[in-house]
Amino acid sequence: MSPAETTFDNEIRIVCWNVEHNGRGRHGGEDHRDLARDILASLKPHVVLRQELTGAWDRGKADLYAEANRLGGLTPFMAAPREGRSRNPVGVMIDPNLFFVDGEFEHDMPWKPICNPRVRLKGCAKPIDLASAHLCHCDPDLRATEARRLTTLADNSRSALVGMDANSYPHQAELESVTLPDWDTVEDRVHYQHRTIERAGRRVSDTRPDEILSGGDPVFTDLGLHAATVLGQPGALAATASLKRTDQGPAQRIDRMYCTPTSRRPCSASRSWQPTTCERSPTTPYSSRDSASTSFADPSPPPAGTSASGENPCSSTRRSATSRTTAAATAHCGSGRTTGSRRSACICSFGRRCGTPRTTATSSRTRPKPCSAWPD
């Protein structure tokens, strides 16, 4: 099924997808690529924020295009692997039926580059920076540097959405559903060196990347945490990795998605939105990794006069044994006009809504229309 034929005409589905060594197995002994692609295709994603594209640069990026084609013809982007550095690069794929591409950037970090296409939802004036990142597995200081680099995506009030394997931990431990590792009991001492930092004379779990991205007066919103604490979806805080190793402590929520809050420059007549409930998927054995999925859907409008919620559409990282998760988030301004069985809504910059009335013809895919309240 092509992206244009998806039956969920009022949703935009964004998936953060991390398959260990691209489904090839750590030593190349097993090949789960086709199974992983089938599972991903069942989500019908419009945007994929991809990690561990091992070997996908070889043979003219044949693996990259094979996956994009299996997903119905998404447009793929991929950071080139560097000699002497990680051979597990990241990438982004987008639905060309929904998005224009305004630019493509690579942030050349010391271990893995960050893949960063800039896109615009068709009918919208303001672009959004999409980024896939995989923070360094062995160096806490480098992870902090990589996180600070990601904050530049939000500079000058830009909108950004980031999906990553953070290789580190959420900083608001009291809100999490999984307890941080007790490092005195962790058997893998190399893992101990990789995942801890020194604070107040003792070694503690490395939470610095999350603090940089979403702590204090936050640059980004942690979508899983928002889904759990604001939207009532506690499964969003489920562990994502490692789901196989027993010598590294309990599984943790190290794979996360972040977005810029919309409260900085809200539309003058914006309304609130809420995500729909996420659902579990059937068990499959292919990987120990996870993904997070965000869907934007247009529900019934809220009561008149409702103010902006100050948050972007959220993901729910609800773990299943397939190591993937789905959630649906809603985005609307209440200015939609009924077109057959579908509602059309003005969606500005992935969450900025306005009350601009307009009409649209009934079609197989309802698209947002331009409005008169774009940010400068």
Secondary structure, DSSP 8 states (H G I E B T S, - for coil): --GGG-S-TTEEEEEEEE-GGGGT-TTS----HHHHHHHHHHT--SEEEEE--TTTTHHHHHHHHHHHHHTTS-EEEE----TTS-S---EEEE-TTTEEEEEEEEE--SSS-EEEEEEEETT-SS-EEEEEEE--SS-HHHHHHHHHHHHGGGGGG-EEEEEEE-SS--S-GGG-SS----TTT-S-HHHHHHHEEEETTEEEE--HHHHHHHSSS-SSEEHHHHHHHTS--GGGB---B-SS-SSS-S-B--EEEEE--STTS--TT------B---------S-S--EEEEEEE--S---TT----S-----BB---TTS----BEE---S---EETTEE---EETTTEE----------SS------S----
